Amino acid sequence: QYQLVESGGGLVQPGGSLRLSCTISGYNLYYYALAWFRQAPGKEREGVSCISSSGGSTNYADSVKDRFTIHRDNAKNTMYLQMNSLKPEDTAVYYCAIRGFAGCPSTFREAFFGSWGHGTQVTVSS
């Protein structure tokens, strides 16, 4: 059975940091790219970051570049998102997703990712 479970969300002040985790079961992660998406209230879900199956290639949305870092540990079946210098506009539900190919797509389209977690809430507020 395939399952993706996010954790690590919470309430943080502007300028603070959080680390999200996504634990994945039912897949051999050595073959699949992974990604983080987020959805803010009243907005569409948007891509945040993607990492290739080996971890050797990553990409980021412009809004999070130089603040967020994605990485993965295939032996632990886990992906992470280190979020630094958080801003109120980063407030959203964060989702992890798996893609049926080893590489990341050139654009963050939901249709390119086949399985999703249920999300973890991140709130950035003073």
KAKA-V900832 format. One record per pair of residues at least 24 apart in sequence whose ideal C-beta (glycine too) atoms are under 10 Angstrom apart, sorted by the first residue. I is the first residue (numbers start at 1). GAP is how many residues later the second one is. If there is no record, write none. Layout:
# KAKA-V900832
I:GAP
I:GAP
This chain:
# KAKA-V900832
1:24
1:25
2:24
2:25
2:96
2:112
2:113
3:24
3:112
3:114
3:115
4:30
4:73
4:75
4:91
4:92
4:93
4:94
4:111
4:112
4:113
4:114
4:115
5:73
5:91
5:112
5:113
5:115
6:30
6:73
6:75
6:87
6:88
6:89
6:90
6:110
6:111
6:112
6:113
6:114
6:115
7:71
7:110
7:113
8:72
8:73
8:74
8:75
8:86
8:112
8:114
9:74
9:83
9:84
9:85
9:110
9:111
9:112
9:113
9:114
10:110
10:111
10:112
10:113
10:114
11:80
11:110
11:111
11:112
11:113
11:114
12:71
12:74
12:78
12:79
12:110
12:111
12:112
12:113
12:114
13:73
13:75
13:111
13:112
13:113
14:71
14:72
14:73
14:74
14:75
14:76
14:110
14:111
14:112
15:69
15:70
15:71
15:72
15:109
15:111
16:67
16:68
16:69
16:70
16:108
16:110
17:50
17:65
17:66
17:67
17:68
17:69
18:63
18:64
18:65
18:66
18:68
18:72
18:76
18:102
18:104
18:105
18:106
19:50
19:61
19:62
19:63
19:64
19:65
20:28
20:48
20:50
20:59
20:60
20:61
20:62
20:63
20:74
20:75
20:76
20:100
20:102
21:52
21:55
21:57
21:58
21:59
21:60
21:75
21:99
22:50
22:55
22:56
22:57
22:58
22:59
22:72
22:73
22:74
22:75
22:76
22:95
22:98
23:53
23:54
23:55
23:56
23:73
23:94
24:48
24:50
24:52
24:53
24:54
24:55
24:72
24:74
24:91
24:93
25:52
26:51
26:72
26:89
27:47
27:50
27:71
27:73
27:88
28:25
28:46
28:49
29:24
29:26
29:43
29:44
29:45
29:46
29:47
29:48
29:49
29:50
29:69
30:24
30:44
30:45
30:72
31:43
31:67
31:69
31:70
31:71
32:42
32:66
32:67
32:68
32:69
32:70
32:71
32:81
32:82
32:83
33:24
33:25
33:39
33:64
33:65
33:66
33:67
33:68
33:69
33:70
33:71
33:72
33:79
33:80
34:36
34:38
34:40
34:44
34:45
34:62
34:63
34:64
34:65
34:70
34:79
35:24
35:35
35:44
35:46
35:60
35:61
35:62
35:63
35:64
35:69
35:70
35:73
35:75
35:77
35:78
35:81
36:24
36:25
36:28
36:32
36:34
36:43
36:44
36:45
36:47
36:58
36:59
36:60
36:61
36:72
36:81
37:24
37:55
37:56
37:57
37:58
37:59
37:60
37:71
37:73
37:76
37:79
37:80
37:82
38:25
38:26
38:43
38:52
38:53
38:54
38:55
38:56
38:57
38:81
38:82
38:84
39:53
39:54
39:55
39:56
39:80
40:49
40:50
40:51
40:52
40:53
40:82
41:50
41:51
41:52
43:49
44:66
45:47
45:48
45:50
45:52
45:63
45:65
45:71
45:74
46:46
46:62
46:64
47:50
47:57
47:58
47:60
47:61
47:62
47:63
47:65
47:66
48:33
48:35
48:42
48:44
48:46
48:47
48:48
48:60
49:30
49:32
49:34
49:55
49:59
50:47
50:49
50:53
50:54
50:55
50:56
50:58
50:62
50:63
51:28
51:29
51:30
51:53
52:47
52:49
52:50
52:51
52:52
53:46
53:48
53:49
53:50
53:51
54:48
54:49
55:24
56:47
57:45
57:46
57:47
58:46
59:45
59:46
59:47
59:48
59:49
60:48
61:47
63:24
63:26
63:27
64:26
81:39
81:41
83:39
83:41
86:36
86:37
86:38
86:39
87:37
88:35
88:36
88:37
88:38
89:35
90:32
90:33
90:34
91:30
91:31
91:32
91:33
91:34
92:27
92:28
92:29
92:30
92:31
92:32
93:25
93:26
93:27
93:28
93:29
93:30
94:25
94:26
94:27
94:28
95:24
95:25
96:24
